[in-house]
Amino acid sequence: MDVNMARVLERFFGPRKLADIRYDPYLQKLARDILPRKGAKEFNWAVLDFAALVCRTRQPLCPTCTLRTRCLFFRKQE
């Protein structure tokens, strides 16, 4: 798990429990739970692309995001 994947997961599902993403059981379990059995590599690349293009560190494009209605981060911004 890298910081981009962690950012997307935290924004959509809720904040992590520990400071270090590598050892946070919440993030690790969440990543395992959402990862499809088939196409895992493609899914990971898609999340990384999504993090770079839409769910950016600074100035995320929430108003245009197709996931915004289910995203905790967006709902808190309203």
RODO-2510 file (C-alpha; in nm, 4 decimals, decimal comma):
residues 78
     n   res          X          Y          Z
     1     m     0,0000     0,0000     0,0000
     2     d     0,1278     0,3439    -0,0874
     3     v     0,0180     0,6889     0,0295
     4     n    -0,2017     0,7437    -0,2761
     5     m    -0,4017     0,4260    -0,2174
     6     a    -0,4275     0,5095     0,1532
     7     r    -0,5551     0,8600     0,0728
     8     v    -0,8323     0,7292    -0,1520
     9     l    -0,9368     0,4632     0,0996
    10     e    -0,9345     0,7062     0,3909
    11     r    -1,1306     0,9719     0,2074
    12     f    -1,3930     0,7294     0,0852
    13     f    -1,4301     0,4987     0,3876
    14     g    -1,2905     0,6919     0,6835
    15     p    -0,9612     0,7720     0,8575
    16     r    -0,6945     0,5225     0,9515
    17     k    -0,6214     0,4202     1,3087
    18     l    -0,2396     0,4395     1,3104
    19     a     0,0054     0,6967     1,1767
    20     d     0,2045     0,4458     0,9700
    21     i    -0,0049     0,3173     0,6796
    22     r     0,2108     0,0070     0,6447
    23     y     0,0999    -0,1266     0,9823
    24     d    -0,2506     0,0095     1,0139
    25     p    -0,4819    -0,2934     1,0472
    26     y    -0,7871    -0,0920     0,9378
    27     l    -0,6300     0,0141     0,6069
    28     q    -0,4755    -0,3259     0,5428
    29     k    -0,8071    -0,5070     0,5974
    30     l    -0,9948    -0,2505     0,3916
    31     a    -0,7521    -0,2896     0,1021
    32     r    -0,7875    -0,6685     0,1145
    33     d    -1,1672    -0,6484     0,1339
    34     i    -1,2115    -0,4256    -0,1713
    35     l    -0,9458    -0,5867    -0,3893
    36     p    -1,1092    -0,8103    -0,6509
    37     r    -0,9805    -1,1652    -0,6867
    38     k    -0,9476    -1,1242    -1,0616
    39     g    -0,7804    -0,8182    -1,2034
    40     a    -0,6141    -0,7089    -0,8793
    41     k    -0,3220    -0,5508    -1,0609
    42     e    -0,5503    -0,3533    -1,2910
    43     f    -0,7628    -0,2454    -0,9954
    44     n    -0,4554    -0,1153    -0,8111
    45     w    -0,3419     0,0791    -1,1171
    46     a    -0,6913     0,2231    -1,1573
    47     v    -0,6955     0,3449    -0,7965
    48     l    -0,3522     0,5012    -0,8400
    49     d    -0,4673     0,6765    -1,1588
    50     f    -0,7815     0,7923    -0,9807
    51     a    -0,5685     0,9295    -0,6946
    52     a    -0,3457     1,1180    -0,9372
    53     l    -0,6221     1,2604    -1,1565
    54     v    -0,9257     1,3092    -0,9312
    55     c    -0,8604     1,2375    -0,5638
    56     r    -0,5481     1,4495    -0,5563
    57     t    -0,3592     1,5446    -0,2411
    58     r    -0,4177     1,9136    -0,2966
    59     q    -0,7294     2,0431    -0,4637
    60     p    -0,9156     1,7149    -0,5174
    61     l    -1,1768     1,7326    -0,7916
    62     c    -1,4659     1,6289    -0,5683
    63     p    -1,7407     1,8170    -0,7559
    64     t    -1,6685     1,6155    -1,0721
    65     c    -1,6005     1,2815    -0,9014
    66     t    -1,8435     1,0024    -0,9852
    67     l    -1,7976     0,8555    -0,6351
    68     r    -1,8766     1,1768    -0,4462
    69     t    -2,2263     1,0780    -0,3295
    70     r    -2,0835     0,7818    -0,1363
    71     c    -1,7560     0,9453    -0,0281
    72     l    -1,7193     1,0482     0,3380
    73     f    -1,4641     1,3175     0,2518
    74     f    -1,6997     1,4851     0,0028
    75     r    -2,0014     1,4608     0,2335
    76     k    -1,8057     1,6302     0,5135
    77     q    -1,7166     1,9164     0,2772
    78     e    -2,0797     1,9968     0,2008
***
